[in-house]
Amino acid sequence: MIGRGTRLFKNLFGHNKDKEYFLIFDHWKNFEYFGETPQGRAHQVEGASIPERVFTARLRLAESLLHSNDKNLKDFIISELRKDIEALPKGSVVVKDGAAHVAQVMQETFWAGFSDHAVHFLRNNILRLMRSRQGEDFDSLMFDIDVMDLERGLLTNDQTLIASMTEKIIEKVSELPLTLNQVLAKEQIITSVILLMI
């Protein structure tokens, strides 16, 4: 059984008005996993999930740092990529399917001498697994993406990206509600960030 409501049903809509079809939104690619190829309408993927977008932003930043002398930032980004991979839900069908690739990137040798090849491998084999991450603070992750894009703009001297991300970050920080005690406690930091970026 695929799920609730997916069985054909006689006389559901009245006498001789049977349930004849149903829709399946195969978000987790169960058909593909079990080698099934039913006929039907293809679902258009709406875009990358937020964890995928975070991982992509980290990969872009890592690419920008490949030939940089900033060892601290390079080590930090590599550490964040590794944390993302370690946070993958081990019980997920998608992650189990990519277990060999995950095992490969968990080896220290993969990260030694981090290169274009490593970025390419992560993009092609690990990025898609990030979709399985759930239960995270997505607002915070979106802010992380903006900050990483700003860092990448600064590294590559991309003035358009710098201006765009600066404006976006100032807007988000300015909208933090000072009526909340947790936010009010950080008012000086918030003001400093806004003044620094103006």
C-alpha positions as CSV (number, residue, x, y, z in Angstrom):
1,M,0.0,0.0,0.0
2,I,1.3,3.4,-0.9
3,G,-0.7,5.4,1.6
4,R,-4.1,6.5,2.8
5,G,-6.7,7.1,0.1
6,T,-4.9,5.3,-2.7
7,R,-7.2,2.3,-3.1
8,L,-9.9,2.1,-5.8
9,F,-13.3,2.2,-4.3
10,K,-16.7,1.1,-5.8
11,N,-19.7,3.5,-5.6
12,L,-17.7,6.1,-3.7
13,F,-19.3,9.0,-5.6
14,G,-22.8,7.4,-5.9
15,H,-24.3,4.4,-7.7
16,N,-21.8,3.2,-10.4
17,K,-19.6,6.2,-9.7
18,D,-16.4,4.6,-8.6
19,K,-13.2,6.1,-7.6
20,E,-11.1,5.4,-10.7
21,Y,-7.8,7.2,-10.1
22,F,-5.8,9.0,-7.5
23,L,-2.7,11.2,-7.4
24,I,0.6,10.2,-5.9
25,F,3.1,13.0,-5.0
26,D,6.3,10.9,-5.0
27,H,8.3,13.5,-3.1
28,W,10.8,10.9,-1.7
29,K,11.2,9.0,-5.0
30,N,9.8,5.7,-3.8
31,F,8.9,4.6,-7.4
32,E,12.4,5.2,-8.5
33,Y,13.8,3.4,-5.4
34,F,11.6,0.3,-6.0
35,G,12.2,0.3,-9.8
36,E,8.6,1.2,-10.6
37,T,7.7,3.3,-13.6
38,P,4.0,4.0,-13.5
39,Q,2.4,6.2,-16.2
40,G,1.1,9.5,-14.9
41,R,1.8,13.2,-14.8
42,A,5.3,14.2,-13.9
43,H,5.7,16.4,-10.9
44,Q,7.7,19.5,-11.5
45,V,10.2,20.0,-8.8
46,E,9.8,23.5,-7.3
47,G,13.4,24.0,-6.5
48,A,16.1,23.1,-4.0
49,S,15.2,22.6,-0.3
50,I,16.7,25.1,2.2
51,P,19.3,22.6,3.5
52,E,20.3,22.0,-0.2
53,R,20.6,25.7,-0.7
54,V,22.8,26.1,2.4
55,F,25.1,23.3,1.3
56,T,25.2,24.8,-2.2
57,A,26.2,28.2,-0.7
58,R,28.9,26.5,1.4
59,L,30.2,24.7,-1.8
60,R,30.3,28.0,-3.7
61,L,32.2,29.7,-0.8
62,A,34.6,26.7,-0.6
63,E,35.2,27.0,-4.4
64,S,36.0,30.7,-4.0
65,L,38.5,29.8,-1.2
66,L,40.3,27.0,-3.1
67,H,43.1,29.3,-4.1
68,S,42.9,31.6,-1.1
69,N,45.5,32.0,1.6
70,D,42.8,32.4,4.2
71,K,43.4,29.1,6.0
72,N,41.1,29.9,8.9
73,L,38.0,30.6,6.7
74,K,38.8,27.6,4.5
75,D,39.0,25.3,7.6
76,F,35.8,26.8,8.9
77,I,33.9,26.2,5.7
78,I,35.2,22.6,5.4
79,S,34.2,22.1,9.1
80,E,30.7,23.4,8.3
81,L,30.4,21.1,5.2
82,R,31.4,18.1,7.4
83,K,28.8,19.1,10.0
84,D,26.1,19.2,7.3
85,I,27.0,15.7,6.2
86,E,27.2,14.4,9.8
87,A,23.6,15.8,10.3
88,L,22.1,13.7,7.6
89,P,19.4,11.4,9.0
90,K,21.0,7.9,8.8
91,G,17.6,6.2,8.6
92,S,16.5,8.1,5.5
93,V,16.0,6.0,2.4
94,V,17.7,8.6,0.3
95,V,20.7,8.7,2.7
96,K,20.9,4.9,2.8
97,D,20.9,4.9,-1.0
98,G,23.9,7.2,-0.9
99,A,25.7,5.5,2.0
100,A,28.8,4.6,0.0
101,H,29.4,8.2,-1.0
102,V,28.7,9.4,2.6
103,A,31.2,6.8,3.9
104,Q,33.8,8.1,1.4
105,V,33.5,11.7,2.5
106,M,33.6,10.7,6.2
107,Q,37.2,9.7,5.7
108,E,39.9,12.2,6.6
109,T,41.7,11.6,3.4
110,F,38.8,13.1,1.4
111,W,39.3,16.4,3.1
112,A,43.1,16.5,3.0
113,G,44.2,18.9,0.3
114,F,40.6,19.9,-0.4
115,S,40.3,20.6,-4.2
116,D,38.0,21.2,-7.2
117,H,37.6,17.4,-7.3
118,A,36.3,17.3,-3.8
119,V,33.8,20.2,-4.5
120,H,32.7,18.4,-7.7
121,F,32.2,15.1,-5.8
122,L,30.2,16.8,-3.0
123,R,28.0,18.6,-5.5
124,N,27.3,15.5,-7.6
125,N,26.9,12.9,-4.8
126,I,26.1,14.5,-1.5
127,L,24.1,17.7,-2.3
128,R,21.0,15.8,-3.2
129,L,21.0,14.0,0.2
130,M,20.6,17.3,2.0
131,R,16.9,17.3,1.0
132,S,16.4,14.6,3.7
133,R,17.3,17.0,6.6
134,Q,14.3,18.2,8.5
135,G,13.4,19.9,11.7
136,E,15.8,22.8,11.5
137,D,15.5,26.5,12.0
138,F,15.0,27.5,8.3
139,D,15.0,31.3,9.0
140,S,18.4,31.0,10.5
141,L,19.6,28.8,7.6
142,M,18.3,31.4,5.1
143,F,20.3,34.1,7.0
144,D,23.4,31.8,6.8
145,I,23.0,31.6,3.0
146,D,22.9,35.4,2.8
147,V,26.0,35.8,4.9
148,M,27.9,33.2,2.9
149,D,26.9,34.9,-0.3
150,L,28.2,38.2,1.1
151,E,31.5,36.5,2.0
152,R,31.7,35.0,-1.5
153,G,31.1,38.5,-2.9
154,L,33.9,40.0,-0.8
155,L,36.3,37.2,-1.7
156,T,35.6,37.5,-5.5
157,N,35.2,41.3,-5.3
158,D,31.7,41.0,-6.9
159,Q,30.3,44.5,-6.1
160,T,26.8,43.6,-7.3
161,L,26.6,40.6,-5.0
162,I,28.1,42.6,-2.1
163,A,25.5,45.4,-2.6
164,S,22.6,43.0,-2.9
165,M,23.5,40.8,0.1
166,T,24.4,43.9,2.3
167,E,20.9,45.3,1.6
168,K,19.3,42.0,2.3
169,I,21.1,41.4,5.6
170,I,20.5,44.9,6.8
171,E,16.8,44.5,6.1
172,K,16.6,41.1,7.9
173,V,18.6,42.4,11.0
174,S,16.5,45.6,11.1
175,E,13.3,43.5,11.2
176,L,14.3,41.6,14.3
177,P,11.6,42.3,17.0
178,L,13.2,44.2,19.9
179,T,10.1,43.4,21.9
180,L,11.4,39.9,22.5
181,N,13.8,39.6,25.5
182,Q,16.2,37.4,23.5
183,V,16.5,40.0,20.8
184,L,16.6,43.0,23.1
185,A,19.5,41.4,24.9
186,K,21.5,41.6,21.6
187,E,20.4,45.1,20.7
188,Q,24.0,46.5,20.8
189,I,25.2,43.8,18.4
190,I,22.2,44.3,16.1
191,T,22.9,48.1,16.0
192,S,26.6,47.5,15.4
193,V,25.9,45.1,12.5
194,I,23.6,47.6,10.9
195,L,26.0,50.5,11.3
196,L,29.0,48.5,10.1
197,M,27.1,47.5,6.9
198,I,25.8,50.9,6.0
